[in-house]
């Protein structure tokens, strides 16, 4: 029990550091970023070494894997740095927020996003060579992000025919991503409303058990945590009625 409380305090502290690095620019920002990255690497290595099924752990935690790639330190593009920090924050919340975990695990949303992110990294490589106005890989990747998300700030834009074809492809992918996410979230809440009136914790455990035996150590820890919460609530209820 003490270990679990320590784990919660540790993850909340880590989340606080990531949020701090997102909203505050300090003099030694790079030192803080390297420190946070090191904590994520240690966390991932320890959890990976403790997992009985290594490959299953990797497949079940793609966001955690992306979070330990020091992209912010390699490219140093300000916008890319913030994106990496947001990914690291999502990696923490995914382990603590049951709705996010159900969306990621049951609908493979995290794997879908991982595939899209890898695709964006790959597309940025030829665009850096094709477009003369894209001076760095960081700027090119920023353009790929805003184009895929259909934001389109206009600070960078393709000038060649091939570049515009790639931009069109990215916009179509972006619209598809939005449709998949919207449909998945709508389907999740529709099924949730139509299911039996089970407590959220029990519903969570039920959905996890449907995936047995392909469960990671984190999955078992989450189920135990939810069941212990139900037990605590039931005990408090009995005491109040006594």
C-alpha positions as CSV (number, residue, x, y, z in Angstrom):
1,X,0.0,0.0,0.0
2,X,2.9,2.4,0.9
3,X,4.5,1.5,-2.4
4,X,1.4,2.4,-4.3
5,X,1.1,5.7,-2.5
6,X,4.7,6.4,-3.3
7,X,4.0,5.6,-6.9
8,X,1.1,8.1,-7.0
9,X,3.2,10.8,-5.4
10,X,6.0,10.1,-7.9
11,X,3.8,10.3,-10.9
12,X,2.0,13.4,-9.7
13,X,5.5,15.0,-9.1
14,X,6.6,14.0,-12.6
15,X,3.4,15.4,-14.1
16,X,4.0,18.6,-12.1
17,X,7.5,18.9,-13.5
18,X,6.2,18.4,-17.1
19,X,3.5,21.0,-16.6
20,X,6.0,23.4,-15.1
21,X,8.3,23.0,-18.1
22,X,5.3,23.7,-20.4
23,X,4.1,26.9,-18.9
24,X,7.3,28.4,-17.4
25,X,10.6,29.3,-19.2
26,X,13.5,29.3,-16.8
27,X,17.2,30.1,-17.2
28,X,18.3,26.5,-17.1
29,X,15.4,25.1,-19.0
30,X,17.6,22.6,-20.9
31,X,18.9,21.1,-17.6
32,X,15.2,20.6,-16.4
33,X,14.3,19.0,-19.8
34,X,17.2,16.6,-19.5
35,X,16.3,15.8,-15.9
36,X,12.7,15.0,-16.8
37,X,13.8,12.9,-19.8
38,X,16.2,10.9,-17.5
39,X,13.3,10.2,-15.1
40,X,11.1,9.0,-18.0
41,X,13.9,6.7,-19.2
42,X,14.5,5.2,-15.8
43,X,10.8,4.8,-15.3
44,X,10.4,3.0,-18.7
45,X,13.5,0.8,-18.2
46,X,12.4,-0.3,-14.7
47,X,8.8,-1.1,-15.8
48,X,10.1,-2.9,-18.9
49,X,12.5,-5.0,-16.9
50,X,9.7,-6.0,-14.4
51,X,7.2,-6.9,-17.2
52,X,6.9,-10.6,-17.8
53,X,5.9,-10.1,-21.4
54,X,8.4,-7.6,-22.8
55,X,6.9,-7.2,-26.3
56,X,3.4,-7.0,-24.9
57,X,4.6,-4.2,-22.6
58,X,6.1,-2.3,-25.6
59,X,2.9,-2.7,-27.6
60,X,0.7,-1.6,-24.7
61,X,2.8,1.5,-24.0
62,X,3.7,3.3,-27.2
63,X,3.3,6.8,-25.8
64,X,5.8,6.0,-23.0
65,X,8.2,4.8,-25.7
66,X,7.8,8.1,-27.7
67,X,8.2,10.1,-24.5
68,X,11.7,8.8,-23.9
69,X,13.0,9.8,-27.3
70,X,14.8,13.1,-26.7
71,X,13.4,14.8,-29.7
72,X,13.2,18.1,-27.9
73,X,17.0,18.0,-27.2
74,X,17.9,16.8,-30.6
75,X,16.0,19.3,-32.8
76,X,15.5,22.2,-30.3
77,X,12.6,23.6,-32.3
78,X,10.4,25.5,-29.7
79,X,7.1,24.2,-31.0
80,X,8.4,20.6,-31.2
81,X,9.7,20.9,-27.7
82,X,6.3,21.7,-26.4
83,X,4.7,18.8,-28.4
84,X,7.1,16.3,-26.8
85,X,6.3,17.7,-23.3
86,X,2.6,17.3,-24.0
87,X,3.2,13.7,-25.1
88,X,5.1,13.0,-21.9
89,X,2.2,14.5,-19.9
90,X,-0.3,12.2,-21.7
91,X,1.9,9.2,-21.0
92,X,1.5,9.9,-17.3
93,X,-2.2,10.7,-17.4
94,X,-2.8,7.5,-19.4
95,X,-1.7,5.4,-16.4
96,X,-3.9,7.3,-13.9
97,X,-7.1,8.3,-15.8
98,X,-9.3,5.3,-16.3
99,X,-11.4,6.8,-19.2
100,X,-8.2,7.6,-21.1
101,X,-6.8,4.2,-20.4
102,X,-9.9,2.5,-21.7
103,X,-9.8,4.6,-24.9
104,X,-6.2,3.7,-25.4
105,X,-6.4,0.0,-24.5
106,X,-9.8,-1.0,-25.9
107,X,-9.8,1.1,-29.1
108,X,-6.0,1.2,-29.7
109,X,-6.1,4.9,-30.0
110,X,-2.5,5.2,-28.7
111,X,-1.2,2.8,-31.4
112,X,-3.2,4.8,-34.0
113,X,-1.6,8.1,-32.8
114,X,1.8,6.4,-32.8
115,X,1.4,5.3,-36.4
116,X,0.4,8.9,-37.4
117,X,3.3,10.4,-35.5
118,X,5.8,8.0,-37.2
119,X,4.3,8.8,-40.5
120,X,4.7,12.6,-39.9
121,X,8.4,12.1,-39.0
122,X,9.0,10.1,-42.2
123,X,7.2,12.7,-44.4
124,X,9.2,15.5,-42.9
125,X,12.5,13.9,-44.2
126,X,11.9,14.4,-47.9
127,X,10.1,17.7,-47.4
128,X,13.3,19.1,-45.8
129,X,15.1,18.4,-49.1
130,X,12.3,19.2,-51.5
131,X,11.3,22.7,-50.1
132,X,14.1,25.3,-50.2
133,X,12.2,27.5,-47.7
134,X,12.3,24.8,-45.0
135,X,15.6,25.6,-43.3
136,X,15.7,22.9,-40.6
137,X,14.1,19.6,-39.8
138,X,12.4,21.1,-36.8
139,X,10.7,23.8,-38.9
140,X,9.7,21.1,-41.4
141,X,8.2,18.8,-38.8
142,X,6.3,21.8,-37.4
143,X,4.8,22.4,-40.8
144,X,3.9,18.7,-41.1
145,X,2.1,19.0,-37.7
146,X,0.1,22.1,-38.5
147,X,-0.8,20.8,-41.9
148,X,-1.9,17.4,-40.6
149,X,-4.0,19.0,-37.9
150,X,-5.4,21.4,-40.6
151,X,-4.5,24.4,-38.5
152,X,-2.2,25.9,-41.2
153,X,-0.6,28.9,-39.7
154,X,1.0,29.9,-43.0
155,X,4.5,30.7,-41.5
156,X,5.7,27.9,-43.8
157,X,4.2,26.6,-47.0
158,X,5.3,24.4,-49.9
159,X,6.4,26.1,-53.1
160,X,7.0,23.0,-55.3
161,X,4.4,20.8,-57.0
162,X,5.6,17.7,-55.1
163,X,5.4,19.6,-51.8
164,X,1.9,20.6,-52.4
165,X,0.9,17.1,-53.3
166,X,2.4,15.9,-50.0
167,X,0.5,18.8,-48.2
168,X,-2.8,17.6,-49.7
169,X,-2.1,14.1,-48.6
170,X,-1.3,15.3,-45.0
171,X,-4.6,17.3,-44.9
172,X,-6.6,14.2,-46.0
173,X,-4.8,12.2,-43.3
174,X,-5.6,14.9,-40.7
175,X,-9.3,14.9,-41.6
176,X,-9.3,11.1,-41.3
177,X,-7.6,11.3,-37.9
178,X,-10.2,13.8,-36.6
179,X,-13.0,11.4,-37.9
180,X,-11.5,8.4,-36.2
181,X,-11.0,10.2,-32.9
182,X,-14.5,11.7,-32.9
183,X,-16.1,8.3,-33.9
184,X,-14.1,6.4,-31.3
185,X,-15.0,8.8,-28.4
186,X,-18.7,8.8,-29.5
187,X,-18.7,5.0,-29.7
188,X,-17.0,4.7,-26.3
189,X,-19.6,6.9,-24.5
190,X,-22.5,5.3,-26.4
191,X,-21.5,1.8,-25.3
192,X,-20.9,3.1,-21.8
193,X,-24.4,4.4,-21.6
194,X,-25.9,1.3,-23.1
195,X,-24.0,-1.1,-20.8
196,X,-25.2,-2.4,-17.5
197,X,-25.2,0.1,-14.7
198,X,-21.9,-1.0,-13.3
199,X,-19.5,1.2,-11.2
200,X,-16.8,2.8,-13.4
201,X,-14.2,0.8,-11.5
202,X,-15.9,-2.5,-12.1
203,X,-16.6,-1.7,-15.8
204,X,-12.9,-0.9,-16.2
205,X,-11.9,-4.3,-14.7
206,X,-14.4,-6.1,-16.8
207,X,-13.0,-4.6,-20.0
208,X,-9.5,-5.5,-19.0
209,X,-10.5,-9.1,-18.2
210,X,-11.9,-9.4,-21.7
211,X,-8.3,-9.1,-23.0
212,X,-6.9,-11.9,-20.8
213,X,-4.3,-13.4,-21.2
214,X,-2.8,-10.5,-23.1
215,X,-2.4,-8.3,-20.1
216,X,0.7,-6.4,-18.9
217,X,1.9,-5.9,-15.4
218,X,0.5,-2.3,-15.5
219,X,-2.9,-3.7,-16.5
220,X,-2.9,-6.0,-13.4
221,X,-1.8,-3.1,-11.2
222,X,-4.6,-0.9,-12.5
223,X,-7.2,-3.6,-11.9
224,X,-6.0,-4.1,-8.3
225,X,-6.1,-0.3,-7.8
226,X,-9.7,0.0,-9.0
227,X,-10.8,-3.0,-6.9
228,X,-9.1,-1.6,-3.8
229,X,-10.9,1.7,-4.4
230,X,-14.3,-0.2,-4.6
231,X,-13.4,-2.1,-1.5
232,X,-12.6,1.1,0.4
233,X,-15.8,2.7,-0.8
234,X,-17.9,-0.3,0.3
235,X,-16.2,-0.4,3.7
236,X,-16.9,3.3,4.2
237,X,-20.6,2.7,3.2
238,X,-21.0,-0.1,5.7
239,X,-19.5,2.0,8.5
240,X,-21.8,4.9,7.7
241,X,-24.8,2.6,7.9
242,X,-23.7,1.0,11.1
